[in-house]
Amino acid sequence: MISETAAVALATFFATVGPIDVAAMFAALTLNATPRERLIVAIRGTAIATGILLFFAIFGESVLDGLGISLAALRTAGGVLLLLIGIDLVFGRSSGATSATEAEAEEAAAKPDISVFPLATPLIAGPGAMGASILLMADTEGDLLLQGVVIACLLAILALTLLALIAASQLQRVLGVTGTQVIRRVFGILLTALAVQFFFDGISQSNLLASAARVFVPA
C-alpha cells in the first residue's frame, strides 16, 4: 500500500508540477539574469510554491468539508481536471492548468522579479498541482503514514523542480524538444489512467449508479 501510494503520488506530482516544463519556461524568462539572480529567484519561487502546495495538502480537505463538498465529489472533479491535464500532456499542448498562459508569460516578461508570479504560481503550484495535493491526501482516508508518504513525494518533486531550475539551460540543451515531449507524453498517459481511476472511484462512492439502478430497474 505504501509503495503504491508513493508511485501514484510521484507520477501525479511529476505530471502536474512538470519540473521540465517549468525549467524551460524559467530559462526563457531569465535570459538576461546573472547566474546568482537565477539561483535566488529559483529558490524563492520554489519555497513559495512549497508553502502553497503544503497548505492545500494539509488544509485543503478541511476547507472543502467546510464548503460541504464531499470526498466523492472531490475525487470525481479531481479526476476530470487531471484527465484534461493528461490529455494536454499526451498531445503536447499547453494550458493554464500546468503552465502560464500566453498573456501571463507576456506580463511576466516585463516583471523584474518572477519568483512569485508566474514561477511559484501558476508554473509550479498551478491548479493541477493544488488539486492533486488535496485529492491524494484525501485518498489516504486519514492514514497518517500514507499522508506522510504523499507529502514526502510532493517535497521530492519540488526538490527535483528546484534542481531543474538551477540547471535549466543545461537541461534544455541535453533533452531538446524531442526529449522533453517524450517525457511529457509518457507521464501524460500515466496521469490519464490515474485520472480515470479517480473519476470511477468518485462515481462509485457517490452512489449515483445505485440510485439510477433503483429508478430504472423495477423492484
VEXVEX-165932 format. One record per residue: x, y, z of N, C-alpha, C, O in turn. Coordinates in steps of 0.1 Angstrom, whole numbers, padded with zeros to 4 digits, always signed. Layout:
<torvexs>
XYZXYZXYZXYZ...
</torvexs>
This chain:
<torvexs>
+0008-0012+0000+0000+0000+0000+0009+0013+0000+0006+0022-0007+0019+0012+0008+0028+0024+0009+0035+0026-0005+0036+0038-0010+0040+0015-0011+0047+0017-0024+0038+0021-0035+0041+0029-0043+0025+0016-0034+0015+0020-0044+0012+0035-0043+0011+0042-0053+0010+0039-0030+0007+0054-0028+0018+0062-0032+0016+0073-0038+0031+0058-0029+0042+0066-0033+0043+0067-0049+0046+0077-0054+0041+0056-0055+0042+0055-0070+0032+0064-0076+0035+0072-0086+0019+0064-0071+0009+0072-0077+0012+0087-0074+0010+0095-0083+0016+0090-0062+0019+0104-0058+0030+0110-0066+0029+0121-0071+0041+0102-0068+0052+0107-0076+0049+0110-0090+0052+0120-0096+0041+0100-0096+0037+0102-0110+0028+0114-0112+0029+0121-0121+0018+0115-0103+0009+0126-0104+0015+0139-0102+0013+0149-0109+0024+0140-0091+0030+0153-0089+0040+0157-0100+0041+0169-0104+0047+0147-0105+0056+0150-0116+0049+0155-0128+0053+0164-0135+0037+0149-0131+0029+0154-0143+0023+0167-0141+0022+0175-0150+0018+0170-0129+0011+0182-0126+0020+0194-0123+0017+0205-0127+0031+0192-0116+0041+0202-0114+0049+0205-0127+0051+0216-0130+0053+0194-0133+0061+0195-0145+0074+0202-0144+0076+0212-0150+0084+0196-0137+0097+0202-0135+0104+0206-0148+0110+0216-0149+0103+0198-0158+0110+0200-0171+0103+0212-0178+0110+0221-0183+0090+0212-0178+0083+0224-0184+0086+0237-0177+0088+0247-0183+0086+0236-0164+0089+0248-0156+0103+0253-0158+0105+0265-0160+0112+0244-0159+0126+0248-0162+0128+0254-0176+0135+0264-0177+0120+0249-0186+0121+0255-0199+0116+0269-0199+0122+0278-0205+0104+0272-0192+0099+0285-0191+0108+0294-0183+0109+0306-0186+0113+0289-0172+0122+0297-0164+0134+0301-0172+0139+0313-0170+0140+0292-0180+0152+0296-0188+0148+0307-0198+0156+0316-0200+0136+0307-0203+0132+0317-0213+0130+0331-0206+0132+0341-0212+0125+0330-0194+0121+0343-0186+0133+0349-0180+0133+0361-0176+0145+0342-0179+0156+0347-0172+0169+0348-0181+0180+0346-0176+0166+0350-0193+0177+0351-0203+0188+0361-0199+0200+0359-0201+0183+0372-0194+0192+0384-0191+0197+0384-0177+0204+0394-0173+0193+0374-0169+0197+0374-0155+0210+0368-0153+0215+0359-0161+0217+0372-0142+0230+0365-0139+0228+0352-0132+0217+0350-0127+0238+0343-0132+0236+0330-0125+0231+0332-0110+0223+0324-0106+0237+0342-0103+0233+0344-0089+0218+0348-0089+0211+0344-0080+0214+0357-0098+0200+0361-0098+0190+0350-0101+0180+0349-0095+0194+0341-0110+0186+0330-0113+0185+0320-0101+0174+0315-0098+0196+0318-0094+0196+0310-0082+0186+0315-0072+0179+0307-0066+0187+0328-0069+0179+0334-0059+0164+0333-0063+0156+0329-0054+0161+0336-0075+0147+0335-0080+0142+0321-0079+0130+0318-0075+0150+0311-0083+0146+0297-0083+0143+0292-0069+0133+0286-0066+0152+0296-0059+0150+0292-0045+0138+0298-0040+0129+0292-0033+0136+0311-0042+0125+0319-0036+0111+0313-0042+0102+0311-0035+0111+0312-0055+0099+0307-0062+0095+0293-0057+0083+0290-0055+0105+0284-0056+0102+0270-0052+0097+0270-0037+0088+0262-0034+0103+0279-0029+0099+0279-0015+0085+0284-0013+0077+0279-0005+0081+0294-0021+0067+0299-0021+0058+0289-0026+0047+0286-0020+0061+0282-0037+0053+0272-0042+0051+0260-0032+0040+0254-0031+0062+0257-0025+0061+0246-0015+0051+0250-0004+0043+0241+0000+0052+0262+0001+0042+0267+0011+0028+0266+0006+0019+0261+0013+0025+0270-0007+0012+0269-0012+0007+0255-0013-0004+0252-0009+0015+0246-0018+0011+0232-0020+0009+0225-0007+0000+0217-0006+0018+0228+0003+0016+0221+0016+0004+0226+0023-0003+0218+0029+0000+0239+0021-0012+0244+0026-0024+0236+0021-0033+0232+0028-0024+0235+0007-0036+0228+0001-0036+0213+0005-0046+0207+0007-0024+0207+0007-0023+0193+0010-0028+0191+0025-0035+0181+0027-0025+0200+0034-0028+0198+0048-0042+0203+0051-0049+0196+0059-0046+0214+0046-0058+0220+0050-0069+0220+0039-0080+0224+0041-0065+0216+0027-0075+0216+0016-0087+0208+0018-0098+0213+0015-0086+0196+0024-0098+0188+0026-0107+0194+0036-0119+0193+0035-0101+0201+0047-0109+0207+0057-0117+0219+0051-0129+0221+0055-0111+0226+0042-0117+0238+0035-0129+0232+0027-0140+0238+0028-0127+0221+0020-0138+0216+0012-0149+0211+0021-0161+0212+0017-0146+0205+0032-0156+0200+0042-0164+0212+0047-0177+0211+0048-0158+0223+0049-0165+0235+0054-0174+0240+0043-0184+0246+0047-0171+0238+0031-0180+0242+0020-0190+0232+0016-0198+0234+0007-0190+0220+0023-0200+0210+0021-0197+0201+0008-0206+0196+0003-0184+0201+0004-0180+0193-0007-0176+0179-0003-0167+0178+0005-0182+0169-0008-0179+0155-0003-0167+0150-0010-0162+0155-0020-0161+0139-0004-0149+0133-0009-0152+0127-0023-0144+0127-0032-0164+0122-0025-0168+0116-0038-0168+0127-0049-0163+0124-0060-0173+0138-0045-0173+0150-0055-0159+0154-0058-0156+0157-0069-0150+0154-0047-0136+0158-0049-0129+0149-0059-0122+0153-0068-0131+0136-0056-0125+0126-0065-0130+0127-0079-0122+0126-0089-0143+0129-0081-0148+0130-0095-0143+0142-0102-0138+0142-0113-0144+0154-0095-0139+0166-0101-0124+0166-0103-0119+0171-0114-0117+0161-0093-0102+0160-0095-0098+0151-0106-0089+0153-0114-0106+0140-0108-0103+0131-0119-0105+0137-0132-0097+0135-0142-0116+0146-0134-0118+0153-0146-0107+0163-0149-0102+0164-0160-0103+0170-0139-0092+0180-0140-0079+0173-0144-0072+0178-0154-0075+0163-0137-0063+0156-0141-0064+0149-0154-0054+0148-0161-0076+0145-0158-0077+0139-0172-0075+0149-0183-0068+0146-0192-0080+0161-0181-0077+0172-0190-0062+0175-0191-0057+0178-0202-0056+0176-0180-0041+0178-0180-0034+0167-0187-0025+0170-0195-0038+0155-0184-0031+0143-0190-0033+0143-0205-0023+0140-0213-0045+0147-0210-0047+0148-0224-0038+0159-0231-0033+0157-0241-0037+0170-0224-0028+0181-0229-0014+0176-0230-0007+0179-0240-0009+0168-0220+0005+0163-0220+0007+0153-0231+0017+0154-0238-0003+0145-0233-0002+0134-0244-0001+0141-0258+0007+0137-0266-0009+0151-0260-0010+0157-0273+0000+0169-0274-0001+0177-0284+0008+0171-0264+0018+0182-0265+0013+0196-0265+0019+0205-0270+0001+0198-0258-0005+0211-0257-0002+0217-0244+0002+0210-0234-0002+0231-0243+0000+0238-0230-0013+0244-0226-0021+0250-0235-0016+0244-0213-0028+0250-0208-0025+0257-0195-0014+0255-0189-0034+0265-0190-0032+0273-0178-0032+0264-0166-0029+0268-0155-0035+0251-0167-0035+0242-0156-0021+0238-0151-0019+0235-0139-0012+0237-0161+0002+0233-0157+0012+0243-0161+0024+0241-0158+0009+0254-0168+0018+0264-0172+0012+0277-0173+0000+0278-0172+0020+0287-0175+0015+0301-0177+0008+0302-0191+0013+0296-0200-0003+0309-0191-0009+0312-0204+0000+0322-0212+0009+0328-0206-0003+0324-0224+0004+0334-0233+0004+0348-0227+0014+0355-0226-0008+0352-0222-0009+0365-0216-0001+0366-0203+0005+0377-0201-0001+0356-0195+0006+0356-0183+0021+0356-0186+0029+0363-0179+0026+0349-0196+0040+0349-0199+0044+0363-0204+0055+0367-0201+0036+0370-0212+0039+0383-0216+0040+0393-0205+0049+0402-0204+0031+0391-0195+0031+0400-0183+0044+0398-0175+0050+0407-0170+0047+0385-0174+0059+0381-0165+0072+0386-0171+0081+0390-0164+0072+0387-0185+0084+0391-0191+0088+0406-0188+0100+0410-0189+0078+0413-0184+0080+0428-0181+0083+0429-0166+0086+0441-0162+0082+0419-0158+0084+0420-0143+0099+0418-0140+0105+0409-0145+0104+0426-0131+0118+0424-0126+0120+0411-0118+0131+0405-0118+0110+0407-0110+0110+0396-0102+0099+0386-0105+0087+0390-0103+0102+0374-0110+0092+0365-0114+0090+0353-0104+0084+0344-0107+0096+0355-0092+0096+0344-0082+0082+0340-0078+0079+0329-0076+0074+0351-0075+0060+0348-0071+0051+0345-0083+0045+0335-0083+0051+0354-0092+0043+0352-0105+0052+0354-0117+0059+0365-0117+0053+0345-0126+0045+0333-0127+0052+0320-0122+0047+0309-0123+0064+0321-0115+0072+0309-0112+0065+0301-0101+0061+0290-0103+0063+0307-0089+0057+0300-0078+0043+0295-0082+0039+0284-0080+0035+0304-0087+0022+0301-0092+0019+0310-0104+0020+0322-0103+0015+0304-0116+0009+0291-0117+0019+0280-0122+0015+0269-0125+0032+0284-0125+0041+0274-0131+0043+0262-0122+0041+0250-0127+0047+0264-0110+0050+0253-0101+0037+0248-0093+0032+0237-0095+0031+0258-0086+0019+0255-0079+0007+0259-0087+0001+0269-0084+0004+0252-0097-0008+0255-0106-0020+0248-0101-0020+0241-0091-0031+0251-0108-0044+0244-0104-0043+0229-0103-0049+0223-0095-0036+0223-0113-0035+0209-0113-0027+0203-0101-0032+0193-0095-0016+0210-0097-0008+0205-0086-0016+0207-0073-0016+0199-0064-0023+0219-0072-0032+0221-0060-0042+0210-0059-0044+0205-0048-0049+0208-0070-0060+0198-0069-0054+0184-0066-0061+0176-0059-0043+0181-0072-0037+0168-0069-0033+0166-0054-0034+0155-0049-0028+0177-0048-0024+0177-0034-0036+0173-0025-0035+0165-0017-0047+0180-0028-0059+0177-0020-0064+0163-0022-0068+0156-0013-0065+0159-0035-0070+0146-0039-0062+0135-0033-0068+0125-0028-0049+0136-0034-0040+0125-0030-0041+0123-0014-0040+0112-0009-0041+0135-0008-0042+0135+0007-0056+0129+0011-0056+0121+0021-0066+0133+0005-0080+0128+0008-0080+0113+0005-0088+0106+0012-0073+0108-0005-0073+0094-0008-0067+0085+0002-0069+0073+0002-0059+0091+0011-0053+0083+0022-0063+0080+0033-0060+0071+0042-0074+0086+0033-0085+0084+0043-0080+0085+0057-0084+0077+0066-0072+0095+0060-0068+0098+0074-0056+0090+0079-0052+0091+0090-0051+0081+0071-0039+0073+0075-0027+0082+0075-0022+0087+0065-0021+0084+0087-0010+0093+0089+0002+0089+0082+0010+0097+0076+0005+0076+0081+0017+0071+0074+0016+0074+0059+0025+0079+0053+0004+0071+0053+0002+0074+0039+0002+0089+0036+0007+0093+0026-0003+0097+0045-0002+0111+0043+0012+0116+0043+0016+0125+0036+0020+0110+0052+0034+0114+0053+0041+0110+0040+0050+0117+0035+0037+0098+0034+0043+0094+0021+0039+0104+0010+0048+0107+0002+0027+0108+0010+0022+0118-0001+0030+0131+0001+0035+0137-0009+0031+0136+0013+0039+0149+0015+0054+0147+0011+0060+0156+0005+0059+0136+0015+0073+0133+0011+0075+0133-0004+0085+0138-0009+0066+0127-0011+0066+0126-0026+0065+0140-0031+0072+0144-0041+0056+0148-0026+0055+0162-0030+0068+0170-0028+0072+0177-0037+0074+0169-0017+0086+0176-0014+0097+0171-0023+0106+0179-0027+0097+0158-0026+0108+0152-0035+0106+0158-0049+0116+0161-0056+0094+0159-0054+0092+0165-0068+0095+0180-0068+0101+0185-0077+0092+0187-0057+0096+0201-0056+0111+0203-0055+0117+0212-0061+0118+0194-0048+0133+0194-0048+0138+0192-0062+0148+0198-0066+0132+0182-0069+0136+0179-0083+0134+0192-0092+0142+0195-0101+0123+0199-0089+0120+0211-0097+0130+0222-0094+0134+0228-0104+0134+0223-0082+0145+0233-0079+0158+0230-0086+0164+0238-0092+0161+0217-0086+0174+0213-0093+0172+0216-0108+0182+0220-0115+0160+0213-0114+0158+0215-0128+0159+0230-0131+0164+0234-0142+0154+0239-0122+0155+0253-0124+0170+0258-0124+0174+0266-0132+0177+0253-0114+0191+0257-0113+0199+0252-0126+0208+0260-0130+0196+0241-0131+0203+0236-0143+0194+0237-0155+0195+0229-0165+0185+0247-0156+0176+0249-0167+0182+0249-0181+0178+0242-0190+0192+0257-0182+0198+0259-0195+0205+0246-0200+0203+0242-0211+0212+0239-0191+0219+0227-0195+0209+0216-0197+0210+0208-0207+0198+0216-0189+0187+0205-0191+0181+0207-0205+0178+0197-0212+0178+0219-0209+0172+0222-0221+0181+0218-0233+0176+0212-0243+0194+0220-0232+0203+0216-0242+0204+0200-0243+0204+0195-0254+0204+0193-0232+0205+0179-0232+0193+0172-0237+0194+0163-0246+0181+0176-0232+0169+0169-0236+0164+0174-0250+0159+0166-0258+0165+0187-0253+0159+0192-0265+0144+0191-0265+0138+0186-0256+0138+0195-0276+0124+0195-0278+0118+0180-0278+0108+0177-0271+0125+0171-0285+0121+0158-0286+0121+0151-0273+0111+0144-0269+0132+0152-0265+0133+0145-0252+0122+0150-0243+0117+0142-0235+0120+0163-0243+0110+0169-0234+0096+0164-0237+0089+0160-0228+0093+0163-0250+0080+0158-0254+0078+0144-0251+0066+0140-0247+0088+0136-0252+0087+0121-0249+0084+0120-0234+0075+0112-0231+0091+0127-0225+0088+0126-0211+0074+0131-0208+0067+0125-0200+0070+0142-0214+0056+0147-0212+0046+0137-0216+0036+0135-0208+0047+0130-0227+0037+0121-0232+0037+0108-0223+0026+0103-0221+0048+0103-0219+0048+0092-0210+0041+0094-0197+0032+0086-0193+0044+0106-0191+0037+0109-0178+0022+0113-0181+0014+0112-0172+0020+0118-0193+0006+0122-0196-0003+0109-0197-0014+0110-0192+0003+0099-0203-0005+0086-0203-0008+0081-0189-0019+0076-0186+0003+0081-0181+0001+0076-0167-0009+0084-0160-0018+0079-0153-0009+0098-0161-0018+0107-0154-0032+0105-0159-0042+0105-0151-0034+0102-0172-0047+0100-0178-0053+0087-0171-0065+0087-0168-0046+0077-0170-0051+0064-0164-0054+0067-0149-0065+0062-0145-0046+0074-0142-0049+0077-0128-0061+0085-0127-0069+0083-0118-0063+0095-0136-0074+0104-0135-0087+0096-0137-0097+0099-0130-0087+0087-0147-0099+0079-0149-0102+0070-0137-0114+0069-0133-0092+0065-0130-0094+0057-0118-0100+0066-0107-0110+0061-0100-0095+0078-0105-0101+0087-0095-0115+0090-0099-0124+0091-0090-0118+0092-0111-0132+0095-0116-0141+0083-0113-0152+0085-0107-0137+0071-0116-0145+0059-0113-0147+0058-0098-0159+0054-0094-0137+0060-0090-0138+0059-0076-0148+0069-0070-0157+0066-0062-0148+0081-0076-0157+0092-0071-0172+0088-0074-0181+0090-0066-0174+0083-0087-0187+0080-0091-0192+0068-0082-0204+0068-0078-0183+0058-0080-0187+0047-0072-0191+0051-0058-0201+0046-0052-0183+0060-0051-0186+0064-0038-0198+0073-0037-0204+0074-0026-0202+0079-0048-0214+0088-0047-0227+0081-0047-0237+0088-0044-0227+0068-0050-0239+0060-0050-0249+0064-0061-0261+0061-0061-0244+0072-0071-0252+0076-0082-0257+0064-0090-0268+0063-0095-0248+0054-0092-0252+0042-0100-0263+0034-0093-0272+0029-0099-0261+0033-0080-0272+0026-0072-0285+0033-0073-0295+0026-0074-0285+0046-0072-0297+0054-0073-0303+0053-0087-0316+0051-0088-0295+0053-0097-0300+0052-0111-0306+0038-0113-0316+0036-0120-0300+0028-0107-0305+0014-0108-0319+0013-0102-0327+0006-0107-0321+0019-0090-0334+0018-0084-0345+0025-0092-0356+0022-0091-0340+0036-0099-0350+0044-0107-0354+0036-0119-0366+0035-0123-0345+0030-0126-0347+0024-0140-0350+0009-0139-0356+0004-0149-0347+0003-0128-0349-0012-0127-0360-0014-0118-0359-0010-0106-0371-0020-0122-0383-0022-0113-0379-0031-0102-0371-0041-0104-0385-0029-0090-0383-0038-0079-0389-0052-0081-0387-0060-0072
</torvexs>
